[in-house]
Amino acid sequence: MQIERLKQKIGEDGFLLIDIREAYEYEDGSMASINIPLADIMNNLDLLSPEKEIVIFCKSGKRSKSLKFMLKKMHNIKNIDHLEGGYLAWVEKEMTI
């Protein structure tokens, strides 16, 4: 998902934004209210509601892209996307507005 599209989705009903960075990264700032570090995601699959559109993000987009692929392939979670460029791209875009 591109940053512009994510900005439109934040705050909508039926939308879930999850920061998969480590807790120390999350504490430095995030646009998500939910933090589930990548290492803990498999223990929290029940939080990934099939009724909601889910977007996950990490620092650069690499971890979240891999996780998205795995969740779709291995757990048949089809309502998931990732933020292209991750949190770094979000911060960079916000600073240029």
C-alpha positions as CSV (number, residue, x, y, z in Angstrom):
1,M,0.0,0.0,0.0
2,Q,1.2,3.5,-0.9
3,I,1.5,6.2,1.8
4,E,-1.3,8.3,0.2
5,R,-3.7,5.4,0.3
6,L,-2.8,4.6,3.9
7,K,-3.5,8.2,5.0
8,Q,-7.0,7.8,3.5
9,K,-7.6,4.5,5.4
10,I,-6.4,5.5,8.9
11,G,-9.3,6.1,11.2
12,E,-11.8,4.2,9.0
13,D,-14.0,1.5,10.6
14,G,-13.0,-1.9,9.5
15,F,-9.3,-1.0,9.2
16,L,-6.4,-2.2,11.3
17,L,-2.9,-0.8,11.2
18,I,-0.2,-2.9,12.9
19,D,3.4,-1.9,13.6
20,I,5.5,-5.0,13.5
21,R,8.7,-3.3,14.6
22,E,10.4,-4.1,17.9
23,A,9.0,-2.3,21.0
24,Y,12.0,0.0,21.2
25,E,11.4,1.1,17.6
26,Y,7.7,1.6,18.3
27,E,8.5,3.8,21.3
28,D,10.5,6.2,19.0
29,G,7.2,6.9,17.2
30,S,4.5,5.3,15.2
31,M,1.2,6.1,13.4
32,A,-0.3,2.8,14.6
33,S,-1.9,2.2,18.0
34,I,-1.1,-1.5,17.8
35,N,2.5,-2.9,18.1
36,I,3.0,-6.6,17.6
37,P,6.7,-7.3,17.0
38,L,7.5,-9.6,14.1
39,A,8.7,-12.3,16.5
40,D,5.3,-12.3,18.3
41,I,3.0,-12.2,15.3
42,M,2.4,-16.0,15.1
43,N,1.3,-16.0,18.7
44,N,-1.2,-13.3,18.0
45,L,-2.9,-14.5,14.7
46,D,-6.2,-14.2,16.5
47,L,-5.9,-10.4,16.4
48,L,-5.8,-10.5,12.6
49,S,-9.6,-10.2,12.1
50,P,-10.9,-11.5,8.8
51,E,-13.5,-8.8,8.9
52,K,-11.0,-6.0,8.7
53,E,-8.6,-4.7,6.2
54,I,-5.2,-5.1,7.7
55,V,-2.0,-3.1,6.9
56,I,1.3,-4.0,8.5
57,F,4.5,-2.0,8.5
58,C,8.1,-2.2,9.7
59,K,11.0,0.2,9.4
60,S,11.8,-0.1,5.6
61,G,9.0,-2.3,4.3
62,K,11.2,-5.4,3.9
63,R,10.0,-7.4,7.0
64,S,6.4,-6.5,6.4
65,K,6.5,-7.5,2.8
66,S,7.9,-10.9,3.7
67,L,5.4,-11.3,6.5
68,K,2.5,-10.4,4.3
69,F,3.6,-13.1,1.8
70,M,3.9,-15.7,4.5
71,L,0.6,-14.9,6.2
72,K,-1.2,-15.1,2.8
73,K,0.6,-18.3,1.7
74,M,0.7,-20.3,5.0
75,H,-2.3,-18.9,6.9
76,N,-4.6,-18.0,4.1
77,I,-5.0,-14.4,5.4
78,K,-6.1,-12.5,2.3
79,N,-7.2,-9.2,3.8
80,I,-3.6,-8.0,4.5
81,D,-1.3,-5.5,2.9
82,H,2.0,-3.8,3.8
83,L,3.2,-0.2,3.7
84,E,5.7,0.2,0.9
85,G,8.8,1.8,2.2
86,G,7.8,1.3,5.8
87,Y,7.9,3.8,8.6
88,L,11.0,5.5,7.1
89,A,9.0,6.4,4.0
90,W,6.1,7.6,6.1
91,V,8.4,9.9,8.2
92,E,10.1,11.2,5.0
93,K,6.8,12.0,3.3
94,E,5.5,13.7,6.4
95,M,8.5,15.9,6.6
96,T,8.1,17.1,3.0
97,I,4.4,18.1,3.4
